Amino acid sequence: MKNRKALCFILMFLPLLITAVAVGFLPDRIPAHYGFDGQADRWGSKYESFLLPAVTIGMGLFMLAMARIASRQEPNGHNNEKICVTAGIVLLTWFNIINCYTLYTSFTQTEDLNALSLDINQVECILLGILMVVLGNVMPKLKRNSVIGLRTPWSMENDDVWRKCQRFGGISFILAGILCVAAGFAVRGAGCLFLMLGIIIADTGICVYYSYRAARKA
């Protein structure tokens, strides 16, 4: 567990370190925002590059806090805490990759993301898919808690329903994650973003309905 938390802290502060080094090489004006069409629609100071590292640190602290809460809700063992920290590691890896991507587009002053092999929507869709596959694999190991997992008023009714919901949710997350990765490679631009949102909404609806049915049959 100590090694996992140490990796979390490294991933939390690595974007800040990389950005602090990279900012000296960035042009004064960088593309600060892109529209749905992939075109830069706002330019800003290169020091805006520090915003994402700041968000990364905040997200890392949040995930560690959630891990501590989840651990307190598990009377025996630290399974929930380990899974929360693992999820945090995957999420922080996502932020690190996005940070490097944005530094690259800033350095090259990319005005049109469509000119790149992968635009930002594709990168986020692929990374989200990988995160969902990882979470799907560990969900069945979760003990009942209010922090992480397939949590609905029905899945929280008792331990038996909880276990069924986490097994189903794990499989569902893996399948949805694979679809997101495939969508990330197959579709570009805003279409990729909307397809990703559609997959997430559909998967959420299916999981919520299953938890309701599982509780009613209990």
N, C-alpha and C positions, 0 to 999 in steps of 0.2 A: 504493500500500500504506500509506503514511503517513497518508493521509486516512481509510482504512478503520480503521486502528488508533486514530486520534484519535476517530472516531465511536464505536468500542468503549468507549473510556475515558469519553466523555460519557454513553453509555447505562449504563455501570457505576455512575456516581456520581449520575446524575440522580434516581433514586428516593430516595436519601439526602437530596438537597437539597430535593426536593418534600415529603418526609415531615417534614423539620426545620421547614419553613414551616407545613405543615398541622397539625402536632401541637398548635400553640397554639390551634387552632380546634376540636379534637376534644373530645368529652365525656370525662370522667375514666374512665368505664367504656365499653368497646366490645365488640362481639361478636368473640371471639377464635377461635372454631371453629364450624363448621356440620356437622351430621350428614348422612347420605345423603338424609334427607327435606327438606333445605334449611333446617332449623330451627336457630337458634343454640343450641348445647348447652354453651357455655362463654363466660363473660365475663371480660375481663381489663383490665389497665391500658392506657391509650392509648399508653404507651411501648413496648408490644409491637409497635407498628406499625413499629419500626425493625428487626425481625427479617428481614423480606423484603428491604429494601435491603441488609442485611449479606450475605444469601444471594446477592443479585444481584452484589455486588462479588466474592464468592468465585467465582461461576460465570464472571464475566468474566475473572478471572485464570487460571482453569482453561482456558478456551477459548484464551487467548493462549499459554499454556504448550503446549497440544496443537498449536497452529499452528507453534510453534517446532520441536517434535519432528517434525511432518510435513514441515517444510521440510528438515530434516537428512536425511530419508529419500528426498529427491528430488535426485539428483545434479545435474541441469540444470534451471534455472528455479525459480520460486516459486509454481507453480500450486496445489500442495497447501496452502501457507500462505495464499494468497488465499482459497481455498474455506473453509478452517477459520475464518478471520476473518469471512468473509461469513456463515457459519453462526452464528458467535458474535453478530453484529449482529442477525440475525433472532431468535435465542434471547433476547438481552437486551431487544429490543423487546417480546417476549412478557412478560418479567418487569416491564417498565415499565408495560404495560397492566394486568397483574394487580395491580400495586401501586396504581395509580390506582383500580381497581375496589374493592379492599379499603379504601382510604381513604374512598371514597364510602359504602360500607356501614357503615364505622365512624362517619362524620360523621352519617349519617341514623339510626344505631343500628338497622339493618335486622335484624329478628328472623326474617323468613321470606324466603329468597331467591326463593321461587316468586312473590312479589309483584312482582319486577323483570321487565323485558322479557326479559333474558337472565340465567340464573343462572350461578354460577361454573363449573359443569360444562360448560355450553354455551360459555362464553367460552374455557375451556381447550381444548375440542374443536376449536373454530374456529381458534384460534391454532396448535394442533398441526398441523391440516390445512394451514394456510398454510406452516408451517415445512417440512413434508414435501414440499410442491410445490416450494418453493425448493431444497431439497436434491436432489430428484429431477432438477431441471434442470441442476445442476452436477455430479452424480455421474459422468457419463460422461467428464468432463474430468480426473478424479482419476488420479494415478499411484499405482502400488502402494505402500501404506504400512500401518502397523499402528495408525493413529489414527482415520481417518475413511473412510467408504464401506462397501460390502457386504463385510465382512471375515469370512471363515470359513477353516478349515484348507484347504478346497478352492479358494476364490477366490485364496488367496495362493500357489498352486502355481507359477504363472508369469504373465508379463505378458499373454499371449493370453487365458488364462482370466479374469484380472483384468478386462480390458477388456470381455469378454462379460458378466461379472457386473455391472459398473457400469452398462452400458447397460440390462440387464434390470432391475436394481435401481432405476435412475432412473425408468423407465416405471412400475414397480410402486409406487414411492413417490408419484409424481404421482397415480396413480389412487386409492391409499389416502388421500392427502391430500384429494382432492376428496370422497371418501366421508365423511371426518371433518368437513369443512366442512358438507356437506349434513346430516349427523347432528346437528351443533351447532345448526342452525336448525330441525330437524324434531322433535327429542326433548328433553325437559326432565329435570332432576333426575338421580337415580342411573341411570336408564335410559340417558341420554346417556353417562355415564361408562363403563358396562359395554359399550355399543355401541362406544365409542372403543377400549377395551381389546381387544374382539373383533377389530376391524379391524386393529389393530397386531399382535396375535398371529398372525392369519391371514396377513397380509402378510409377517411375519418367517418363518413356516414355508415359505411359497412361495419366498421368496428363498433361504433356506438349501437347500431341495431343488434349486432351479435350479443353485446353485453346485456342488452335489454332482454333478448330471448333466453340467454343463459340464466339470468336471474329469475325469470318467470318459470323456468323448468326446474329450478332448484327446489 
